[in-house]
């Protein structure tokens, strides 16, 4: 496991749409990412656990539990403040939020003051989505279709690789097309701008769409989206000067020759950690 002295220390890390409990969740990669960093505040911006899939075809695996082991370890060793926000796929937390237990807070949204004094409203983003808010049944069908398309991706990309064609994401293409039909991009951005003005903040930070974003909208409203850990494998980070960065995991770690060996070593180490030891330390037993 990475030594704590070699990790990069950040002010804020924002992750969303990990979808633990699904076959597509890149649990090993997100754990590896967290083990390379320490931070003062970790924001889990919704859809961390995919309850929709777990109710139907999803399966909880050891590697999914590892994610929470690492988060608990960050809270214990680094006194990291963890903010877990509501997402539409893990809306089961709605029944007991707002909730505060030590450094762990569960809530609907979060007002984040950056190191440079700018304020950002952090929210999962499903409230801007016409499909999720007005056609919940269609959103659930779409979730199953997205899972199927992820499986289809593997066979399709294996086939086109024989012709020297780079991998393509059918799942991402279909997701974008359906979302754009029901929630045109301009309508989506107008909702972002309206909420930012209502909250009197400088920008909005979302997840939900699985589309990493880092851009200025109209009226000088800055929009950031942390992407996902199914396909994009992205995170938002803030340093101690208030500078934000959209980090692509595959660009930082995926191409290194030692990556697979380190991931295998990570598996071995994490398997030896005792989940119940963490639970007892935090007084949940």
C-alpha positions in Angstrom: 0.0 0.0 0.0 1.2 3.5 -0.7 3.0 5.1 2.2 1.2 8.1 3.6 4.3 10.3 3.3 4.4 9.9 -0.4 0.7 10.8 -1.0 -0.3 14.1 -2.6 -2.2 16.2 0.0 -5.2 18.1 -1.3 -7.8 20.4 0.2 -10.8 18.8 -1.5 -11.5 15.7 -3.5 -14.9 15.2 -5.2 -16.0 11.8 -6.5 -19.4 10.8 -7.8 -21.2 8.0 -9.7 -19.1 5.1 -8.5 -22.1 2.8 -8.7 -20.8 0.2 -6.2 -22.8 -3.0 -6.5 -22.7 -3.1 -10.3 -20.5 -5.0 -12.6 -19.3 -1.8 -14.3 -18.1 -0.1 -11.1 -14.3 0.5 -11.3 -13.9 -0.1 -7.5 -10.2 -1.2 -7.7 -9.3 2.0 -9.6 -11.1 4.4 -7.3 -9.6 2.8 -4.3 -6.1 3.0 -5.9 -6.8 6.7 -6.7 -7.7 7.5 -3.1 -4.6 5.7 -1.8 -2.4 8.1 -3.7 -3.9 11.1 -2.0 -4.9 12.6 1.4 -7.3 15.4 1.7 -9.0 17.7 4.2 -12.5 17.1 2.7 -13.8 14.3 0.6 -17.2 14.9 -1.1 -19.0 11.8 -2.3 -21.5 13.4 -4.7 -24.2 10.8 -5.1 -24.7 7.4 -6.8 -21.8 5.9 -4.7 -23.9 2.9 -4.1 -26.3 1.7 -6.8 -29.4 0.5 -4.9 -31.4 0.3 -8.1 -29.1 -2.4 -9.5 -28.7 -4.2 -6.1 -32.4 -4.6 -5.9 -32.4 -6.4 -9.3 -29.2 -7.8 -10.8 -26.4 -6.1 -8.9 -24.0 -8.0 -6.6 -22.0 -6.6 -3.7 -18.4 -7.7 -3.9 -15.4 -7.5 -1.6 -13.8 -4.9 -3.8 -16.8 -2.7 -3.2 -16.4 -2.9 0.6 -12.8 -1.9 0.2 -13.8 1.5 -1.0 -15.5 2.2 2.4 -12.6 0.7 4.3 -10.3 3.3 2.6 -12.7 6.1 3.3 -12.9 5.2 7.0 -9.1 4.9 7.1 -8.9 8.5 5.7 -11.2 9.7 8.4 -9.1 7.9 11.1 -5.6 8.7 9.9 -6.0 12.1 8.3 -9.0 13.5 10.1 -10.7 13.8 6.7 -14.1 15.3 6.6 -16.4 13.2 4.5 -19.6 14.6 2.9 -21.9 12.0 1.4 -24.6 13.6 -0.8 -27.9 12.1 -2.0 -28.0 10.6 -5.5 -30.9 9.2 -7.4 -29.4 5.6 -7.4 -28.7 5.8 -3.6 -31.7 7.8 -2.6 -32.3 5.3 0.2 -30.2 7.7 2.4 -33.1 10.2 2.1 -34.9 8.5 5.0 -32.2 9.5 7.5 -30.6 12.6 6.2 -29.4 15.1 7.4 -27.1 12.9 9.5 -23.9 13.8 11.3 -21.6 11.1 12.9 -18.2 12.4 13.8 -16.5 13.5 10.6 -19.1 11.8 8.4 -22.0 14.0 7.2 -24.9 12.8 5.0 -27.0 15.5 3.3 -28.9 16.5 0.2 -26.4 19.2 -1.0 -23.4 21.1 0.2 -22.1 24.7 0.1 -18.4 24.6 -0.5 -16.2 27.6 0.1 -13.1 27.3 -1.9 -9.6 28.3 -0.6 -9.8 31.5 -2.8 -13.1 32.6 -1.3 -15.3 31.4 -4.2 -18.5 29.6 -3.2 -19.8 26.5 -5.0 -23.1 24.7 -4.6 -22.4 20.9 -4.7 -25.4 18.7 -5.7 -25.7 15.4 -7.4 -27.5 16.9 -10.4 -30.5 14.6 -10.9 -32.7 17.6 -10.0 -31.7 19.1 -13.4 -32.7 15.9 -15.3 -36.2 15.8 -16.8 -36.0 12.0 -17.1 -35.1 11.4 -13.4 -37.5 14.0 -12.0 -40.5 13.4 -14.3 -40.1 9.9 -15.8 -38.6 7.8 -12.9 -39.9 4.6 -14.5 -38.0 5.5 -17.7 -34.9 6.3 -15.7 -34.9 2.9 -14.1 -35.4 1.2 -17.5 -32.6 3.3 -18.8 -30.4 2.2 -16.0 -30.9 -1.5 -17.0 -30.3 -0.6 -20.6 -27.0 1.2 -19.7 -25.8 -1.8 -17.8 -26.6 -4.1 -20.8 -24.8 -1.7 -23.1 -21.7 -1.8 -20.9 -21.6 -5.5 -21.4 -22.2 -5.1 -25.1 -19.3 -2.7 -25.3 -16.8 -5.5 -24.4 -17.8 -7.7 -27.3 -18.1 -4.8 -29.8 -14.7 -3.4 -29.0 -13.1 -6.8 -29.2 -14.5 -7.2 -32.7 -13.5 -3.8 -34.0 -10.0 -4.2 -32.5 -9.4 -6.8 -35.2 -9.8 -3.9 -37.8 -7.4 -1.6 -35.9 -10.3 0.6 -34.7 -9.9 2.3 -31.3 -12.4 1.3 -28.6 -15.8 3.1 -28.7 -18.4 3.5 -26.0 -21.9 2.5 -27.1 -23.1 2.9 -23.5 -22.0 6.5 -23.3 -23.3 7.3 -26.8 -26.8 6.0 -25.9 -26.8 7.7 -22.5 -26.0 11.1 -24.0 -28.6 10.7 -26.8 -31.4 9.8 -24.5 -30.6 12.5 -22.0 -30.2 15.1 -24.7 -33.7 14.2 -26.2 -35.5 14.7 -22.9 -33.2 17.4 -21.4 -31.6 19.5 -24.1 -28.2 20.9 -23.2 -29.4 24.5 -23.2 -32.3 23.7 -20.9 -29.9 21.8 -18.5 -27.4 24.7 -18.4 -30.2 27.2 -17.8 -31.2 25.2 -14.7 -27.7 25.3 -13.5 -27.4 29.0 -13.9 -30.8 29.6 -12.2 -29.8 27.6 -9.2 -26.4 29.2 -8.9 -28.1 32.6 -8.8 -30.6 31.5 -6.2 -27.8 30.2 -4.0 -25.8 33.3 -4.7 -22.7 31.2 -5.5 -20.0 31.4 -8.1 -20.5 27.9 -9.6 -22.2 24.6 -9.5 -20.5 21.2 -9.0 -22.4 18.1 -10.1 -22.2 14.4 -11.0 -25.1 12.4 -12.4 -24.5 12.8 -16.2 -21.3 10.8 -16.3 -19.9 13.6 -18.5 -16.9 15.2 -16.9 -17.1 19.0 -17.3 -15.0 22.0 -16.5 -16.2 25.2 -18.1 -17.7 28.7 -17.7 -21.4 29.2 -18.4 -23.3 32.4 -19.1 -23.3 35.1 -16.4 -19.9 33.9 -15.2 -21.2 30.8 -13.5 -18.6 28.1 -13.4 -19.7 24.5 -14.0 -17.8 21.5 -12.9 -18.9 17.8 -13.2 -16.8 15.1 -11.5 -17.8 12.5 -14.2 -18.0 8.8 -13.0 -16.1 5.7 -12.1 -17.7 3.4 -14.6 -16.3 4.7 -17.9 -14.7 8.2 -17.5 -12.8 7.4 -14.2 -12.5 11.1 -13.2 -12.4 13.2 -10.1 -12.3 16.9 -9.2 -9.6 18.1 -6.9 -8.8 21.4 -5.2 -5.4 22.6 -3.9 -4.8 25.0 -1.1 -4.8 28.0 -3.4 -8.3 27.3 -4.6 -7.2 25.9 -8.0 -9.5 23.1 -9.3 -8.5 20.3 -11.6 -10.4 17.6 -13.4 -8.3 14.5 -13.0 -8.5 11.6 -15.4 -7.4 8.4 -13.7 -6.2 6.6 -16.8 -4.0 9.5 -17.8 -2.3 9.5 -14.4 -2.1 5.9 -13.6 -3.5 3.6 -16.3 -0.5 3.7 -18.6 2.3 3.1 -16.1 4.0 -0.3 -16.6 3.8 -1.0 -12.8 0.1 -0.3 -12.6 -1.2 -3.8 -12.8 1.4 -5.1 -10.3 0.5 -2.3 -7.9 -3.2 -3.1 -8.3 -2.6 -6.8 -7.6 -0.6 -5.9 -4.5 -3.4 -3.5 -3.4 -5.9 -6.4 -3.7 -3.7 -8.6 -1.4 -3.3 -5.9 1.2 -6.9 -4.8 1.2 -8.1 -8.4 1.6 -6.2 -8.6 4.9 -7.9 -5.5 6.4 -10.6 -6.3 8.9 -13.8 -4.4 8.1 -15.1 -5.0 11.6 -12.0 -3.4 13.2 -12.9 -0.1 11.5 -16.6 -0.4 12.5 -15.7 -0.8 16.1 -13.3 2.1 16.1 -16.0 4.4 14.8 -18.5 3.2 17.4 -21.1 1.6 15.1 -21.1 -1.8 16.8 
